């Protein structure tokens, strides 16, 4: 494992810990606060996007086989989900 991969894994772990903390906060405080969406939900959405980008930056192969070439793709924006490009 290379140094930049270790840095990415550390950041992925921190992001997942933060997401767990936000989920615990929402579980205790509720989805709404004073009639408005809990800000922790908004932050969690942003962190999930960041997490997806971090995982994509690792460039993990889709198959464990040694003969499969590694694809170098990033995360598309949410606009690309379900729509045709």
C-alpha positions as CSV (number, residue, x, y, z in Angstrom):
1,X,0.0,0.0,0.0
2,X,1.3,3.4,-0.9
3,X,1.5,6.5,1.3
4,X,-1.3,8.4,-0.5
5,X,-3.6,5.4,-0.2
6,X,-3.0,5.3,3.6
7,X,-3.9,9.0,3.8
8,X,-7.1,8.3,1.8
9,X,-8.0,5.4,4.1
10,X,-7.4,7.6,7.2
11,X,-9.7,10.3,5.8
12,X,-12.3,7.7,4.8
13,X,-12.3,6.4,8.4
14,X,-12.6,9.9,9.9
15,X,-15.5,10.7,7.5
16,X,-17.3,7.5,8.5
17,X,-16.8,8.3,12.2
18,X,-18.3,11.7,11.6
19,X,-21.2,10.2,9.7
20,X,-21.8,7.8,12.7
21,X,-21.8,10.8,15.1
22,X,-24.2,12.7,12.9
23,X,-26.5,9.7,12.7
24,X,-26.5,9.4,16.5
25,X,-27.3,13.1,16.8
26,X,-30.3,12.8,14.4
27,X,-31.4,9.6,16.2
28,X,-31.5,11.6,19.5
29,X,-32.7,15.0,18.3
30,X,-35.0,13.9,15.5
31,X,-35.2,14.7,11.8
32,X,-36.6,18.1,12.5
33,X,-35.8,20.8,15.0
34,X,-38.2,23.6,15.6
35,X,-40.1,22.6,12.5
36,X,-37.1,22.7,10.2
37,X,-34.8,20.0,8.8
38,X,-32.1,19.0,11.3
39,X,-28.9,20.6,10.0
40,X,-27.1,17.4,10.8
41,X,-29.0,15.7,7.9
42,X,-27.7,18.4,5.5
43,X,-24.1,17.9,6.7
44,X,-24.5,14.1,6.5
45,X,-25.6,14.4,2.9
46,X,-22.5,16.5,2.1
47,X,-20.2,14.1,3.9
48,X,-21.7,11.1,2.0
49,X,-20.7,12.9,-1.3
50,X,-17.2,13.5,0.1
51,X,-17.0,9.8,1.2
52,X,-18.0,8.6,-2.3
53,X,-15.3,10.8,-3.8
54,X,-12.6,9.6,-1.3
55,X,-13.5,5.9,-2.1
56,X,-13.4,6.6,-5.8
57,X,-9.9,8.2,-5.4
58,X,-8.6,4.9,-4.1
59,X,-9.3,3.4,-7.6
60,X,-10.1,0.0,-6.3
61,X,-10.2,-2.7,-9.0
62,X,-13.7,-4.1,-9.7
63,X,-12.3,-7.6,-9.8
64,X,-9.6,-9.4,-7.8
65,X,-8.2,-10.9,-10.9
66,X,-4.7,-9.7,-11.9
67,X,-5.7,-9.6,-15.6
68,X,-8.5,-7.0,-15.3
69,X,-7.4,-3.5,-16.2
70,X,-8.1,-0.9,-13.6
71,X,-10.6,1.8,-14.6
72,X,-9.8,5.3,-13.7
73,X,-13.1,7.1,-13.2
74,X,-14.3,9.6,-10.6
75,X,-17.6,10.1,-9.0
76,X,-20.3,11.7,-11.1
77,X,-22.5,14.4,-9.7
78,X,-25.9,13.4,-8.4
79,X,-27.4,14.9,-11.6
80,X,-26.2,11.8,-13.4
81,X,-28.1,9.3,-11.3
82,X,-30.9,7.7,-13.2
83,X,-30.7,10.1,-16.1
84,X,-29.3,9.6,-19.5
85,X,-26.2,11.5,-20.4
